[in-house]
Amino acid sequence: MIKYFIGIFLLIGVSLAKAQSNWPSNIFLTKLDNGLQVLVLEDSSVPLATVEIAVHNGAFTEDTAYNGLSHLYEHMFFKANKDIPSQEKYLDRIHELGIEFNGTTNNERVNYFFTLGSNQVKEGLQFLNSAIQFPLFLQEEMKKEDPVVDGEFQRQESNPGFSLFNKFNHAMWGDLYSRKNAIGDHQVILTATSAKMRVIKDKYYYPNNSILIVGGAVNHQDIFQKAKEIFGSWKPSDFDPFQKWPIPEFSPLIQSDSLNFVVINQNARVPVLLMGWQGPDTRNDIKNTIVADVFSFILNQKSSTFQKSLVDSGYALSANLNYLSAKYVGPINLQFIPNPSKFKDAFKALQRQIDLFDTNDSFTAEQFETSKIKLANNEKYGEEVTSQYVHTLSFWWSCASLDYYFNYISEIKKVTRQDIIEYVNKYIKNKPSVKGLLLNQSMQDNWKVTDVGGLFK
């Protein structure tokens, strides 16, 4: 979480920070007296700018009574506030300025952003300031948002995989499922009140719990001055929300029959296995969050032993291992679509590959080094579009730190084979896991599947 320091963050401090890390030369950071961090990415390639504000909020702050209200808050951000009395007036001004706008809610971050002409940055900053400091949460506007929220839920639930993912996440996170459910609980959202919105604002919406990022054809000193003028009156909290309302720790998985299950959905066209482990997080095991990314990238390359043994051999239609970085337990998920014509043999083939994860047979030295280079290159490619790169920066600010991200490529290069072996043995091999299998009724009848765990034996 962000610690709040009184006083301007001097530019000499930024220079020292950059000297000790791998910060790009076109990225500048300061901190206002109220604790708001201001990050500027200078890129004059096109006459546009993206202004974004991100808050340490999201599903991880929500118990069951509030699950989804960070998501609803995101929707209400672009509605009436003290300076713009209605959503209609808000949208009129947005269109007048030619602004593209949106927001997203994740497990550990909520962000709001505008892309507009670089000569209109001041207007964009004023829009953000009005919305974040002075929302009105009009009940009639909240009700108008119900069909929009309904649409999001309907799109999600229409996917045959939703029933699998939903049960899988309940098994992974237990009583703290709401802390990993960013879209939220439908009924909680539909019955939300203005008072509940203000509870969220009063807990988390403070400058010393937020970051302002501006990227594009701008000058960092000009943005720092504008940010001070526009956001300087935003009052900081006199408390740390994560000390006042601590985030509960997830209970470790304990292997049991309840972690292996079959989900029946008549719209499923192919069998899908979702297998997961509780992985490292950026509070307690930073090194292994990097190792997890490297290992997943190696296995997902078409030339990997994993892919050749499962997909190229015909046992599977697809097989992918992924890790999601997080401050509060990053999940390791393996999605596997077995070839229906080799259904039962496919799971045994998958288990053989998992058994090899901590051996020298899992990947060659050449595959290892090539994958690290490709993973680093992928990160560099992500910097090419500034309007998207701004979102990347706020994501890493929220789930790790900016230093973590700017040193990411150099840390990738340090990963060794032994690091991967230790990571696999700490988090994956012979560790408790959730296994959920999606089938339709005819598949279950044909293969007589009742015990997912038994398929791996």
Buried (B, 14 or more C-beta within 10 A) or exposed (E): BBEBEEEEBEBEEBEEBBEEBEBEEBBBBBBBBBBBBBBBBBBEEEEBBBBBBBBBBBBBBBEBEBBBBBBBBBBBBBBBBEBBEBBEEBBEBBEEBEBEBEBBBBBBBBBBBBBBBBEBBBBBBBBBBBBBBEBBBBEEBBEEBEEEBEEBBEEBEEEBBBBBBBBBBBBBBEEBBBBBBBBBBBEBBBEBEBEBBEEBBEBBBBBBBBBBBBBBBBBBEEBBEBBBEBBEEBEBBEEBBBEEEEBEEBEEBEEEEEBBBBBEBEEBEBBBBBBBBBBBBBBEBBBBBBBBBBBBBBBBBEBBBBBEBBBEEEBBBBBBBBBBBBBBBBBBBBBBBBBBEBBEBBBEBBEEBBEBBBEEEBBBEEBBEBBBEEBBEEBEEEBEBBBEBBBBBBBBBBBBBBBBBBBBBEBBEEBEEEBBBBBBEBBBBEBEBBBBBBBBEEBBEEBEBEBBBEBBE
